[in-house]
Amino acid sequence: MTAALIAAVHGTRSAAGAATSAALVSLVQSLRPGLEVDVGYLDVQQPRLSSVLAARTGPAIVVPVLLSGGYHVVDDIPATAASASRAVRVARHLGPDPVITRVLVERLSPYVADTIALVGSPSTRPSAGRDLADAAALLADAVDRPVHPLTVDASLASALAILPGRVAVASYLLGEGFFHDTLRASAAQAGAVAVTDPLGAHPAIAALIAQRYDEARSLN
């Protein structure tokens, strides 16, 4: 039996963010029309990942639709998968990856800037910070200018304000919601010349989710 692809999505109270997540999962399904694709949320929205896995009768591969190795990647999803009563495998999360870098470059291409700030979600897990720094390094190589990894927190506006020259903010977030709203407000306060849209329901991101599924499925 072919394992189903279960997209583990964070969840949000933002209607726009929820619509973006749904559109992204729909794109994944369109790429793999013969594959069972489902979604399980990690917070806020229903159905939760634990409920989706508990209701399954066959094998599944959980793909964390998350950019960095924070709490959900390091602790939550593996524990939820391990507690399932049937064969469940967890794929690698999405970032950092050259595919994401190419989408970021596309998002930044309309803007002229001297410095880029790559702004992601905050996390207490060191692995998330390393992932964000690695993503910034990939982007710096691609755009041939400095890229500073920052997270959405109370000091974001101040951190952006001290960066040199014209600053463009690249949103290292998958969808709209509280973090992206805060990012936009902080960038405006700091005088940034641009803020990109979230990575969102981009065909390349959907293809990366399918790729992560294939990578996990190929493991013995």
C-alpha positions in Angstrom: 0.0 0.0 0.0 1.3 3.4 -1.0 1.9 5.7 2.0 -0.3 8.8 2.2 1.3 12.2 2.3 0.2 14.0 5.5 1.2 17.7 5.4 1.9 18.9 8.9 0.9 22.6 8.9 1.3 25.0 11.8 -2.2 26.5 11.7 -3.2 30.1 12.1 -6.1 32.3 13.2 -5.6 34.4 10.1 -8.2 33.8 7.4 -5.7 34.8 4.7 -3.0 32.5 6.2 -5.4 29.6 6.5 -6.4 30.1 2.8 -2.7 30.1 1.8 -2.1 26.8 3.6 -5.1 25.2 2.0 -4.0 26.4 -1.5 -0.5 25.1 -0.9 -1.8 21.6 0.0 -4.1 21.7 -3.0 -1.1 22.4 -5.2 0.6 19.4 -3.7 -2.4 17.2 -4.5 -2.5 18.5 -8.1 1.2 17.5 -8.5 0.3 13.9 -7.3 -3.2 13.2 -8.4 -3.0 9.5 -7.6 -1.6 10.0 -4.1 -3.7 10.4 -1.0 -2.8 13.9 0.4 -4.2 15.0 3.8 -3.4 17.8 6.2 -3.0 17.8 10.0 -2.6 21.0 11.9 -0.1 21.5 14.8 -1.9 24.4 16.5 -5.1 26.5 16.4 -6.8 24.8 13.4 -8.5 21.4 13.1 -8.0 18.6 12.5 -4.9 18.2 14.5 -2.1 16.0 13.2 -2.6 13.5 16.1 -6.3 13.0 15.1 -5.5 12.5 11.4 -2.9 9.9 12.2 -5.1 8.1 14.7 -7.9 7.8 12.1 -5.7 6.3 9.4 -5.7 2.6 8.5 -2.6 2.6 6.4 1.0 3.8 6.3 1.7 7.6 6.1 4.6 9.9 5.6 4.3 13.2 7.5 5.9 16.1 5.8 6.5 19.1 8.2 5.4 22.1 6.2 7.8 24.2 8.3 10.9 26.1 7.3 13.2 25.6 10.3 13.9 23.0 12.9 12.0 24.5 15.8 9.8 22.8 18.5 7.3 21.2 16.2 10.1 19.7 14.0 12.4 18.6 16.8 9.9 17.4 19.4 6.2 17.6 18.5 5.9 15.9 15.2 8.3 13.0 16.0 6.5 12.3 19.2 3.1 12.4 17.5 4.2 10.1 14.8 5.8 7.7 17.3 2.5 7.5 19.2 0.5 6.4 16.1 -0.6 2.8 16.1 0.6 2.1 12.5 3.6 2.8 10.2 4.3 6.5 10.2 7.5 8.0 8.8 8.5 11.7 9.2 10.1 13.5 6.3 12.6 16.3 6.6 11.2 19.8 7.0 11.4 22.2 4.1 14.3 24.5 4.8 16.9 25.5 4.1 16.9 24.5 0.5 18.0 26.0 -2.8 14.3 25.8 -4.0 13.3 28.2 -1.3 16.3 30.4 -2.1 15.0 30.7 -5.7 11.6 31.7 -4.5 13.1 34.3 -2.2 15.1 35.7 -5.1 12.0 35.9 -7.2 10.2 37.7 -4.4 13.0 40.2 -4.0 13.6 40.8 -7.8 11.4 43.9 -8.1 13.3 45.8 -5.4 16.6 47.7 -5.3 18.3 47.2 -1.9 21.8 47.3 -0.5 21.1 44.9 2.4 18.6 42.1 2.8 17.1 41.0 6.1 15.8 37.4 6.1 13.2 37.3 8.9 11.8 34.1 10.2 9.7 32.8 13.1 11.3 32.9 16.6 12.2 29.6 18.3 13.9 28.4 21.5 15.5 25.5 19.6 19.1 26.2 18.5 18.5 24.1 15.3 16.0 26.7 14.1 18.6 29.4 14.4 21.1 27.4 12.5 18.6 26.7 9.8 17.7 30.4 9.4 21.4 31.3 9.3 22.0 28.7 6.6 19.1 30.0 4.6 20.5 33.5 4.9 23.9 32.3 3.6 22.3 30.6 0.6 20.4 33.8 -0.2 23.5 35.9 0.2 25.3 33.8 -2.4 22.3 34.1 -4.7 21.9 37.9 -4.6 25.6 38.7 -4.0 25.0 41.1 -1.1 24.7 40.9 2.7 21.8 38.9 4.2 21.1 39.2 7.9 19.0 36.5 9.6 16.6 37.9 12.1 13.5 36.7 13.8 10.1 38.3 14.6 10.4 39.6 18.1 10.1 42.9 20.1 13.6 44.1 18.9 13.0 43.5 15.2 12.4 47.2 14.3 15.6 48.2 16.1 17.6 45.4 14.4 16.3 46.5 11.0 17.0 50.2 11.6 20.7 49.7 12.2 21.3 47.7 9.0 23.3 49.8 6.4 21.9 51.3 3.2 18.5 50.5 1.6 17.1 47.5 3.4 14.7 45.0 1.9 13.0 42.5 4.2 12.5 39.0 2.8 9.7 37.2 4.7 10.9 33.7 5.6 7.4 32.7 6.5 5.0 30.4 4.7 1.8 32.4 5.2 0.0 35.5 6.5 -0.8 35.9 10.2 0.5 37.4 13.4 4.2 37.0 12.6 3.9 38.5 9.1 1.8 41.4 10.3 4.4 42.1 13.0 7.2 41.8 10.4 5.5 44.4 8.2 4.9 46.8 11.0 8.5 46.5 12.2 9.8 47.0 8.7 7.7 50.1 8.2 8.9 51.5 11.5 12.5 50.9 10.5 12.1 52.5 7.1 12.7 49.4 5.0 12.3 49.9 1.3 10.4 46.7 0.8 8.8 43.7 2.4 8.2 40.6 0.4 5.1 38.5 0.6 5.2 35.1 2.5 6.5 32.2 0.5 3.0 30.9 0.4 1.2 28.8 -2.2 4.1 28.8 -4.7 4.3 25.9 -7.1 8.0 25.4 -6.2 7.1 25.1 -2.5 4.5 22.5 -3.3 7.0 20.6 -5.4 9.5 20.7 -2.5 6.8 19.2 -0.2 6.4 16.4 -2.8 10.1 16.0 -3.0 10.4 15.6 0.8 7.8 12.9 0.6 9.7 11.1 -2.1 13.0 11.3 -0.1 11.3 9.8 3.0 9.6 7.1 1.0 12.9 6.1 -0.6 14.5 5.3 2.7 14.7 1.7 3.7 
